């Protein structure tokens, strides 16, 4: 990028004369983003670190939009990383850019191309060695706003009554209070949930995108605003007639369609990356891979369930919160029973109501008399069935089902000690031991998790019956 991080800060020009002598050149913000993006692209640098599952879909489209110099709309359902993608774009700005250090000026003026009357007067009346220069850092050049409740004055501006009371003429530029977009001149501005923005404000944005100027209370401000504008929206509202004015839609350069992970493994990667609950420490937790698969499959099943309103989506945060809850349940058991490491089980999923129900929108027409908990139970059962069926196909069912005697009842629960399961599964057939990736034959906690997985799978595939009472689940094998 343009400036070395630390040592250059103390050597940066402090006056306009020094800036001119340094050879610094002025660029538009979109040219700056494009140039820095190309440099990183040429070196093979990871352009969007921490963004998973978009390598062959979304990221190439963003790349073209940045190279084309477009304002961008990210269109997708909740929890698809739209805000994260927007917040990742400032990394393509210079480390810092110079601006005229003018007292009270709300705009970070380009020293070579001031747009305010105050900046223009400064350049006209003072010699270059008398004009102070300050530096605007990359992190400060990005602003974001949520559309609901946003007023015209918030992002465009308003007449300042205090300045009028002080004698400033209403026709003077100094009487104006600038909103976020003029203040982000030479930076990036993001508007989340665009369809929820008031139509009057949309008209103001349309004018900025078209002419790069603003008009406040009839006072035309012929600013040559230099700003890259980003938007996010949900397809259900963006495509609804009348929610976004056609003129504004027409002037957004690129529409980038986001999506949920295309495969379960990608979803698990995202889930593990975003989970900020450590697995080590005084009470460690070891998570079998099949439990990770089930947590992610719950989200995938929810996205296909006819009982859930699909227009609102099922966020990646759904998987993350459920994963954290499952780990917390296992860790609590480990602390109470002295089991190290604690290993999550199917019975830990009984605590997912708290982390799940607030994130799902139930389709009242399809769910009929089903409660939210019953809908979630159905989704979890479908997820367990899907994962279990894959294990059965790969590793066979007979070898594992033969271990369970017929005509017995088996109790399982999230607070039962692992040795409770010892008599249920004293050994695991080698082919299944390998399937679980952890040595179930030697670790009682892993073995307990395997027992519950098999029982839940047998129940989900209608091979055994199940009853639940006071947190204890009883499986009956007939």
Buried (B, 14 or more C-beta within 10 A) or exposed (E): BBBEEEEEEEEBBBBBBBBBEEEBEBBBBBEBBBBBBBEBEEEEEEBBEEBBBBEEEBBEBBBEBBBEBBBBBBBBBBBBBBBBBBBBBBBBBBBBBBBBBBEEBBBBBBBBBBBBEBBEEBBEEEEBEEBBBBBBBBEEBBBBBBBEEBEBBBBBBBBBEEBEEEEBEEEEBEBBBBBBBBBBBBBBBBBBBBBBBBEEBBBBBBBBBEEBBBBBEEBEBEBEBBBBBBBBBBBBBBEEEEBBBEBBBEBBBBBBEBEBBEEBEBBBBBBBEBBEEEBEEEBBBBBBEBBBBBBBBBBBBBBEBEBBBBEBBBBBBBBBBBBBBBBBBBBBBBEEBEBEBBBBBBBBBBBBBEBBBEBBBBBEEEBEEBEBEEBBBBBBBBBBBBBBBBBBEEBBBEEBBEBBEEEEEBEBBBEBBBEBBEEBBEEBBEEBBEBBEBEBBEBBBBBBBBBBBBBBBBBBBEBBEBEEEEEBBBBEBE
